Amino acid sequence: MRIIAGSLRSRALQAPPGLATRPTSDRLRETLFNVLAPRIEGAAFLDLYAGSGAVGIEALSRGAAIVTFVERAPAALKVLRANLTKLGLATGFRIHPGSVAAFMRRAADAGPKPERDEKQERYETQGRYEVVFLDPPYDAAQEYAAALDLLGGASAGLLAPGALVIAEHRRKVRLEDSYGSLKRTRLLEQGDAALSFYAVGSSLQ
């Protein structure tokens, strides 16, 4: 895997061993960020089920102000931290070890953060994300519904106005068109994978 564009372009990334974590392919990441390009500069980006961190690191490379990585698998966390260290990234990100559901409930309950930082000021004062990406294990179907239901309901406060939520999933697996306040706006298919894009109160075009 390599970073596709931005300040870290062409730098190599490690992937966790085994099949438990399935990194987003370079080609699919390129498709994703072609869509997200107008939103990334200065954005607060939430990478759920982060794995190796490839998607969140791509966002940092392209100018995201802050990326929050959420991952609970020890092997994936080890590779994620190794990738950040290898790339010389020491700021602009946070790592939350643990389940996605626990992170979202805790973050939603906590509300906006009081501390301020020059680069991360907008994120810290609002405590909200402009872009959320989630890529659970393909076989963990319940994780999709659980995370999207929270984002469209109890944890909707994590989303900034106009935020976009993207779920990567198997092409043959159809996610729901809506989860609470989240409505699907776009479906992109590539090989065996697909990307479902959701926004608050929108509908598929």
N, C-alpha and C positions, 0 to 999 in steps of 0.2 A: 504494500500500500504506500502511496505517496500523497503529499499535500498537492492539491491541484493548482491553486492560484494564491496570490497575495504575497505578503512579506516572507512567508516560509515556503514558497513554491518549490516543488520538486524534492523537498526533504522527505526522507523515508520514515515510515511508522512501523512499529512492531504490532503484531496481533497476538492475542492470548492463544495458548496452545489448545488443541482439542476442538471439539465441535459444540461445546456448550455456549460459546460466544461466537456470533456470526457477524463479522465486520461488514459494514456497508461498503459495497464495491466502489472502486474509483469512478467507474462509469455512472453509477447511480448517484454518487455524491456530486458529480459534475452536473447531472440533470437537476438535482435538488437545488444546488446553489445558483444555477442559471435562473431559476424561478425566484430565488430569494435575494438575488443581487441588489435590488433597490432598497432592501430592508436591513442589510447586515451592518453597514457602517454605523458605528456608535450604538448598536443595539445591545440589549440585555438578552442573552440566549440561554435557554435551558435545555440541556442534553440529558434526557431521561434514559435509563438503561444504557449508559454511556459506553460500556465495553472498553475498547482500546482508546476511546476519546477521539477517534478520527473525525467525526462530524463536528464536535465542539471545537477541536483544534483547527479545523478548516475555517470555522467561523472566526476564531481569533486571528488567523492568518489574513482574513479578508476585512478585518477592522472592527469586529465586535468589541464593545466596551468592556463587557464582562460575560464570562461563560460559567455556568454552574453545571458541574458534572454530578450525576447521581448514579451510583452503581453499588451493588452489594456483593458481587462475587469476588473473593480474595484474589484469584488469579488475574482477573480483569483489572482490578484496582492496582495491582502491582505493575502491570503493563502500562496502564494509563499514567501512573506517576512516572514511570521510566520514560515514556514518550515526552512528557512535559519537561522533564529534566534534560533529556538528550537535545531537545530543541531550544534549551536555554530560557524557557518560560518560567518566570518566578512570580509574576503578578498578572492581574486581569482574569483570574479564574478562582473558583472555589470547588472543592471536592466534598461531596456528602456521601460517606459510606453507609449503606443501608437500603431498605426497600423504597421504591418510588412512592407507594401509598403513604408510608410513614413520613417521608420528606414532605409531601404535598400537604398532608394534614397539619404537620408541625409548622411549616412555613406559612400556611394560610392563617393558622391561629395566632402566629407571632405578629403578623401584619408588617408594615413598613419598618425598615431598619433605621435606627437613630443615627448611626455613625455616618460620616461623610468622607469622601475621598475625591480628589480632583477628577481623576479619570472615570470613576465609577459613580459620580454624584447622582446622576439620574436614576440609576438602579437602586442605590442605597436609600434615597429619599422616598422613592415610590414603592420599592419592593416588588416590582412587577416586571414581567418579561414580554418583549415584543415578538419573540419567536420561541416556540417550544417544539422540540423534536423528540419523538419516542420510537424506540426500536426494540421492543421486547423479543425474547426468543420466539421464533415463529410458532413453535408448538404450544406456547403458553397463551392460548386464546383468551383466557380469563384476564390476563394482564392488560390487554387492549381495552376491554370494556371497563375494567376497574379504573385505569388511569384516565381514560376519556370521560367517563362519568364524573370523576372528581373535577376535572378541568371544566366540564360543562355545568357543574353544580357547586358542591361545597367548597372547592378550591378555586373557583372562578376568579377570586380576588388576586390570584397570581398573574393574571393576564392583563397586560396594558391595553388601553383602548386601541382597537384595530389589530390586535395580536393575531398571529397565524400559528396554528397547531398542525404539525405534520406527523403522520404515522407511517412508518415503513412496514409492509406486510407482504405475505405471499400473494402473488397475483390471483391465484385461484380462491383465496379466502376473501370474502366480501365483508368489509366492515359496515356498520350501520351508517345511514345517511345523516343521522343526528344523534348526539349524546347531550341531553339537557339543552343548554343554550348554544352548544356548538353544532353548526350545520356544515356539511361537506360542500366545498366550493369547487373542488377540482380532483380528478383522479388521473394519475400518470402511471402507465404500465411500461415496464422495461424488462425483457427476459422473463424470469420467474418471479420478479419482484414488482411491487407497486407502491406508490406514494399517494396517500389520501390527505388532502389539505382541508382543514377546518377553520372556520372563523365564527365569531359570535353573531348569531342572527342572520347568517347568509344561507344561500341555497345553491345547489349544484347548477352550474351554467351549462 
